[in-house]
Amino acid sequence: MMRERAQAVGGQVEIRSAPGQGTRILVHIPRLDTAPGGDAATSGLTGLRLLLVDDHPLFLEGLRSLLTARGFTVVVMAHDGQAALEQTRALRPDVVVMDVNMPGDGGLEATCAIKAELPKIVMLTVAEDNAHLFEAIER
């Protein structure tokens, strides 16, 4: 699986093993070309300033790592809707990536407030009920 993923981005996996010395797995992945004419999937999108919002720190950090590796700039991360609203006002990111379901001042309420000032919001959800997502879109 590691070999397939590395090859998908132009990389390779090397396995070095010797009796009594353990095993070493080396993954070589080329740097992404963020210059004009680079990767078609992110061409024109790299350099976007993002605000990431999710109440799960591990997911948030993983998403940040994935997006920065693709050339995006994560200007700040927030763990709830209130912090997202405050950071949006302070930093004016290009796009807010918002979790729909969060405790306290959740994603829906914050999305409504943020949309009035910054219309570019990407909603995230793992909920099986799409009602919340459609409610956010309708507002």
N, C-alpha and C positions, 0 to 999 in steps of 0.2 A: 504494500500500500504506500509506504514512504517513497519507494522508487517511482511509482506511477505519479504521485503528486509532484515530486521533484522534476520529473521529465515533462510534466504538463506546463511548467514554467521555464523550460529550457535548461534545467539543472540535471544533476546526476547524484547517485548514492554510491558510496564506496564503503565496503565492509572489510575491516582488517581484524584478523583473529589469529591468535597464537596460543598453543597449549600453555597453561599456567600464567598467561599474561592478560587474559580477558579478551573482550571484543570491543572494537572501536568502530562506530558508525559515523562516517563523514558525509554530510549533505552539502553539496556545492550548488548554490543558487545564484544565477547572475543578477547583478544590480538592475533595477528597473530603469528604463530610459524615460525620464520625465521631460525630456526636451520635446519641442514641437516635432510631430511626425513619429512619436513613440508609439506605445501600445494603443491600438485602436479602441480597446475597451474603456480606457480612461483618458484618451486624447481629448483635450479641451476641458477636462474635469480636474486634472491635477492642479494642485495649488489652491483648490477651494478650501475655505476656512470653515471647519465644522465644529459644532457644539454637540457632544454626545450625551444623552440622558438615559440612564437606566439605574434601577435600584439594586442591581446585582453587580458588585465590584469586579468579580472575576470575568463575567460576560463583557462588562464595559471595557476592561483592560484588553481583553482579546480583540474586541471590535476596534479599539484604538490602534493596536498593533497591526491588524489587518489593513486598515485604511491608510495608516502612515506608510506602510510598506508599498502601497499602491500610489503614493505620491500626494495624498491628501494631507492637509494640515489640520490637526485637531488642536483648536485653540484652548478648549477647556472641556472638562467632563463634569456632569452634575448628577446627583443621586435622587433628586426629587423635582417636582414641577416648579416649586417656588424658587429653588436655586437656578433652574433652567431659565425662568423668566428674568431673574436678576442678571444672570450672565449674558443673556441675549441683549438686554438693554445696555449693559456695560461694554460688551465686546463686539456687538453687531456682526455675528458670523454670517457667512453666505448661506449656510444650510444648518438646520437643527435636525438631528436624528433622535427621535423621541420614542421612548417606550410608552405604550398605551396604558398598561396596568401597573401602577405603582401605588404604594400606600401613602396615606396623607394627601397632600395636594398632588393628585395624580396627573397622568399624562393628558387626559382629555381636557381638564380645566386649564392646564398650562398651555396646551395647544391653542385653545380658543383665544387666550390672552396674547400669546405670541403671534398668532396669525394676523392680528390687528396691526402689528408693527413689522413683522417679517414673514411674508407669505410662503417662504420656502421651508417646508417641514416634511421630513420623511418619517412616517409612523412605523414602529416595530411592534409586533405582537406575536405571541405564541398561543394566544387564546383560541379556543375552538369556536367561540361565539363571535361572529363578525359584527354584531350589533354595535359594540363600542367603536370599532374602526369606522363603520359607516356614520355613526353619530359625529365623530371627529371630522369626517369629510364634509358632512352636511352643514356643520356650524361654520 
